[in-house]
Amino acid sequence: MKLYKWTGPQDQVEQIKADQPNANMTQLQNEKEAVVLYEAGDGTTLRNAEAYEVLNAVGHIEDGGYAVFNNIPVTDEGRDLFESRFQNRAGMVEKEPGFAAIRVLRPLYSDTYTILTLWKDEKSFKDWQESQAYGHAHAKRGTKEGIDKRPNIFPRPSFVTTYTK
């Protein structure tokens, strides 16, 4: 399955939806821009959008009201290790109150992977960040066992973007 993410001005969203009236698209926004997400298994694409292969999917995107995009640049030589880390994740986030969906996304035309989580609301996401499950999931971060301390994996810092419905 593929996921397409279009990002741009809010006033262009209606035209995007009109271009593909039968497509199940999810619209999000923040104070700067709008985002349209479209998952497809049939080869249909969303024009002028970032394209990803979905490596892992749990839940339904449309069930979330708050979206967190953790954007992580990964070198070519780091891809296998990075993907293995997410293929073998504990899956604890799915048990958290307010969790709606997760997508682990491999970029098709760039080096930036995206870990997309969707939540009922921002409070649910903040509660997850304060939970024991979050601590367990990120316990190795910053240690010598952590993937973030391995050389030649991350060419530049990751960044987070958030949106609401």
Secondary structure, DSSP 4 states (H G I P E B T S, - for coil): -EEEEEEE-GGGHHHHHHHSTTS-EEEEE-SS-EEEEEEESSS---TT-EEEEEEEEEE-GGG-SEEEEEEEE--GGGHHHHHHHHHT---GGGGSTTEEEEEEEEESSSSEEEEEEEESSHHHHHHHHTSHHHHHHTTTTTSTTSGGGSTTS-SS--EEEEEE-
